[in-house]
Amino acid sequence: MNLAHSTHHADASPAGTGLPARAGVGFKPRHFDELQADRAPPGFVEVHAENYMGHGGIPHAQLTALRERLPLSLHGVGLSLGSEAPPDPLHLDRLAKLIARYQPAAFSEHLAWSTHDGRFFNDLLPLSYDTPTLLRVCGHIDQVQERLGVQMLLENPSTYLEFQGSTYREPDFIAAIVQRTGCGLLLDVNNVYVSCHNNRHDPLAYLVALPMHAVRQIHLAGHTEEYDSDGGEALLVDHHGAPVADAVWALYARTLALTGPVATLIEWDTNVPAYTTLREQAQRAEAILRYSCAVPAEMAA
């Protein structure tokens, strides 16, 4: 694949009609009854696509009921876009069937890799940001968008180190992918905060360098602090197991000043709380979204 001739999928349409500019929650089966009984439910729900690749059973019965009531976002964790090998065609077939079945308003995946030489690693692993990697990732995204027939949203990673061989800054690398493939962005604000803290970058400068016009969805999540035996500066770990930190809420407000109102998900995947706690986090995001609609960008910034 020649970099100058990478396919730009201007004709790739967003999955469904797009998510509403509201706050949503990641769906957990234990919350199903409360979510269905909620008279003022969140703006949308999101699920991990790989959890719904079976043919039936309780997971699909629950998701079908939710989909009748709320917009749906599908979030993939298994395409391994940064791997040497292209996306698994069987995995793409399963995704295509899932998208056809539920007509989600959005489909997203990660800028990471998790497979190599037929082996799967239960993690989202980082990439070196150089031209060969750019060519490979763009080619894989082209394949995904062609097979699924939708615009994919690419999520920025949380990182704990940087490769010395990288020749692109992360936001510039992401911008190049968007320009060459026509994919959209899922902007994880917690990941921005975590990565910039760990690698000593300015999170606002990071955001400004991104193609913010391409942001179609935002993620918010909790992180934790890890310390080594030397007692030095904390390493922030994106663990999706706590409330959103105050500093991330502040960065979220600054982000909306750059993007305008964007669908925002509360991600909480470990130490899953009661549904009421998840809703309180979503309601806080909804309040900030409403404020971003009412206040001109130059004042919010």
Secondary structure, 3 states (H helix, E strand, C coil): CCHHHCCCCCCCEECCCCCCCCEEEECCHHHHHHHHHCCCCCCCEEEEHHHHCCCCCHHHHHHHHHHCCCCEEEECCCCCCCCCCCCCHHHHHHHHHHHHHHCCCEEEEECCEEEECCEEEEEEECCCCCHHHHHHHHHHHHHHHHHHCEECEEECCCCCCCCCCCCCCHHHHHHHHHHHHCCEEEEEHHHHHHHHHHHCCCHHHHHHHCCHHHEEEEEECCEEEECCCCCCCCEEEECCCCCCCHHHHHHHHHHHHHHCCCCEEECCCCCCCCHHHHHHHHHHHHHHHHHHHHCCHHHHC
